[in-house]
Amino acid sequence: MELFHFALDNAGLLLSRTIEHIALVGVAVGIAALTGVPIGIAITKNERVAQSVLYLASIIVTIPSIALFGIMIPVLSLIGHGIGYVPAVIAVLLYSQLPIIRNTYTAINNVNPALREAARGIGMSPNQRLRLVEIPLAVPVIMAGVRTAVVLNIGVMAIAAYIGAGGLGTFISRGISQSDPRQLIVGAIAVSLLAIIVDYSLLYLQKRLTPKGMSREAAAS
């Protein structure tokens, strides 16, 4: 009951921090999608380059978020953005690259060769095949990568509160520093609920973007 009353008393702050959290993750993952999808498509042309890019993205994901924030503070301080919004967005942008690039690369590579040949047979150029055949078929897998990136980085962004980025992580950081379990637990629950809600929302969007023929094939199987 104490947690419930605390949440009610701070409902306005919870809402503003939630919106702040969504905005931070949305900007970072949005930029990651705008960069990661073209990279994933480009590396399908060269297997060696693909393995190098995916290996580099995998290394970035293994860096602990606190360590990555620590690295960026002195670097970004040179341009006056050592703490706060900018390093938080850059960190989440970097962490989002692997699932988006990998899923895009896998999806484009796994397009049925017969469909490619059919598109080539009716006179489509490589760009037309990519835009009209390959990308629409790859959308469900690409969206799955975006979902993974968003859910993963909702948690990472909570840690960014320690560098002044804001968001729901402020409840967790203050709960720890002030030895206040109410703030800590409410913050943790809010982050978890946000991740679940956003994941299901993106799953709905993924289903809406899936071509109808593919949806029927999935249901039949």
N, C-alpha and C positions, 0 to 999 in steps of 0.2 A: 504493500500500500504506500509506503514511503516513496518508493521509486515512481509510482503512478502520480502521486501528488507533486513530486519534483518535476516530472515531465509536464504536467498540467500548468504548473506555475511558470515554467520556462517554455511554454508552447511557441510563443512568438520568436524567441531566440532559436529554438530547434528548427522552426520553419525557415528562418533566414539562413541559418548555417547549412541546412539541407540544400536550399537553392544555390548557395555559394559552392557547396561540394559538387553538385550536379554541373554547375557552370564550369568549374575547374576541370573536371574529368571530361566533360563534353568538348571543350575547346581542345584539350590535349589529344583525345582519341580521334576527334574530327580531323585534326591536322595529320595525325598518324595514318588515318585511312586515306587521306588525299595524297600522301607520299608513299605509303606502304603498298597500296594496290598497284600503282604504276610500276613500282620496283618489282613486285611479285610477277607482274606480267612480263616485264623486260627480261628477267633472269630465266624465263622459260626457254629463251633462245640459246643459252649456253650453260651446260650442266656444271662446268667447273666454276664459273662465276656464281651460279646458284648456290653451290655448296659453300663457297667462301662467304657470301652474303648471309646465308642462314646460320653459319657457324659464328659469325660476328654478332648477329642478333641474339644468338643463344648465350654468348658470353655476357652481353649486356644484362640479360635477364638474371644471370647468376650473381650480379653485384648487389649486395644488400642495399635497400633503399636509403638507410641512414648513411651508409658509406658514400653512396652516389650524391646525396645532398651535401655531404661534407666536402666532396671533391669540387662540386659546383660553386660553393660559397666563395672561395678565394678567386676562382676564375671569373665568375659573374660580377664579383665586387669591382672588378676593373671597369665595368660599364655601369656601376651603380645599382645593380640588381642582385646582390649576393644572397638576399633572403626574400621571402614572400612569394608573390604570384609567379614570376618568371622561372625560377629554378624548379618550382613544383610542376609547372606545365611541361618544362623540358624533360624532367625525370619521367613523368607519365608518358610523354610522347615516345621516349626511348624504350620504355618497358612495353609499349603497345606494338612495337614494330614486328616482333617475332611472330605472334599469332596471326597478324594480318598478312604479313609477307608470306609466311609459310602456307596459310590456307589459300591465298590467291594463287601461289605457285602450284600447289597440289591440284586445285580445282581446274585451272587452265590446262595443266598437263593431262588430267584425267578425262577431258572431254572426249566423247566417243569419236575415234578416227573416222568412222563411217559418216558421221555428220559433217566433219571437216571436208571429206571428199565430196559429199553431196553439195556442200556450199561452193566448193571449187568448181564442181561440174556445171553449176548454173551461172558461172562467170563472176562470182564474188571475188573482189580483191582481198589481200591479206587483212587490210584494215576493216573492210566490211565484214569479213568472217569473224574477226575479233569482236567488233561492235555489235553485230546482229546475231551471232551464234554462240561464240565462246563465253563472252561475259555474261549474257543472260542465263546460260546454263551453270555458270560458276557462282552466281549470286548467292545461293543458299550456303555454300561452303565459305564464301568470303564473309557473309553475315555471321556465320558461326565464329569466325576468327575475331570479328569486331565484338561480338558478345563476350567472348573469352577475355579480350583486352579490357573491356569496360568493367566487368565484374572483378577481375584481378586488380585493376587500378583504383577502384573505389576504396579498396583496403589500403593501397599504397598512398593514396591521397590523404587518408586519415593520419598517416605518419608525418605528412608534410606540414601539419600544424606546428611541429617543433621548429620549423624555420619561418613561422609567421604567415603561412599560406591561408590560414582560416579553414572553414569547412567544419564538418562534424568532429574532426580529430581534436578540435579545441576542448571539447568535453572530456575526451580521454586524457589529453595532456594535463589539463587542469585537475582532473580527478586524481591523477598520479601525484602531481606536485603538491596538491593540497590535502592529500590523503582522504579524499572524499569519494567513497565507493558509489554514491548516487550518480555523480557526474560520469564516472568511469563506465558504469554499467549502462546507463542511459545512452551514452555515446556509442558504446559497442553495439547495443541493440539497434540503434538508429542506423548505423553503418550496415549492419547485416540485413535489416529490412529493406534499406535502399538498394542494396545489391540484388536481393531477390526480386523486388518490384521491377527494377530496370531490366533484369535478365528476362523476365517473362514478357515485358513490353517489347523488347528486341526480338524475342522468339516469335511473337505475334507478327511483328514487322517482317521478319524473315519468311514466315509462311505466306504473307501477302505478296512478297516479292518473288516467291518461287513460281516459275512457270506452271500453268495448270496441268500440263501433261506430266511434268515431273512429280507434282503433288499426287496425281492419280497413281503413278507407278509406285511411289513410296507407300501409298495406302494399300495397294494390291499386294505388295511384297510383305 
